[in-house]
């Protein structure tokens, strides 16, 4: 997990022209138990750039991709 977070933090900061800490300290593992929970998680992840003020809608964030069959 550490190597993934280090690599993606560097690349993300580079793309966003930022520096410093990118990820929160802790990791969060979770077992997805059903389709409803998966839908909530997908919605949460897609809306992260919106919440951060990087775009107005998740569809506007060019780094997001979701297979249309999984759109909540």
Secondary structure, DSSP 8 states (H G I E B T S, - for coil): -HHHHHHHHHHHHHHTT--S--S-SS-------SHHHHHHHHHHHHTHHHHTTS-SSGGG-TT----GGG--
